């Protein structure tokens, strides 16, 4: 068993490599950057030179219509005498 102990002492530490695939290129990054990219999605990032950047968002001019009853509380009803609590 003397060879076993010597071989066990010569084991090298394994370093983990973190890679992401952006624009069909495999790039090595840090663990924090990999987790950030995975949360948002790899398709949301692009390469600019050798840097990984977030794709710019497209802005739209869509607006939501203003609701007529937005500020109205359904349990408080306006009557001739003022605001009354609705019980039924």
N, C-alpha and C positions, 0 to 999 in steps of 0.2 A: 503493500500500500504506500510505499514512499513516493512513487510517481504521481499518485492521486493527489496528495497534499501539495506537491510542487505545482501541478497543473491547476489546482484550485486557487492557489495564490497568484497565478499569472493571468487570471481572468480580467479582461478589460471592461470598463464600464460602457454600457450601450447608451449612445446619445440619440434621443428621439428627434426625428426630423418632421417638421410640420409643413405640409404643402397644400396649396390651393390651386385650382385650375381656373384661370381667368383668360378669356379669349383663346381658348384651346391651348394655352401654355401653362405648364406646371411650374409654379414658383414656390420657393422655400421662404417661409415667413415665421415670425415668432408665434408662440401659442396664443398670446393675447390678440394679435392681428387675425389669426385663423378663426378664433371664436367670434370676433366681431364680424368677419366676413360670412361665417356660417349663419349667424343670427339674421343678418339682412338678406343673405342669398348671394351666391357667386355671380348671378346674372346682373346684380345691381352695381357691380364694380367693373372698372375698365383700366387698361394700362395706358399710362401717358409717359412715354420713354421707359424708364425702369421703375417708375412709381406706380403704386396701386391707388387709384382714387375712386371716389363714389361718382357714379354717372349723374349728370345734372338732370333734375326733374323737369318734365314738361309742364308748363303752366297753361291752364285753360281759363277761358272766360265764362265758364258755367256759373250760374248763380242759382240759388234755391229760392223759390217763391216765398214771400213773406206770408206767414199764416195769419188769418184774420183773428183766430181765437187763441193766439199765442199767449197773451197776458191774462187770460181769463181763467179764474179758478172755478171748476165745475161745482164746488160745494158752497160757494158764496154767490148768490144770484142778486143782480141789481133789480130792485123793485121801485115803485113810486115812493115808498117811505125810505129808501136807501138800500143798503146792502143787507141781505137777510141770509141766514144760514139755512141750507136746504137739508131737511131731515128725511124726506121720503124719496 
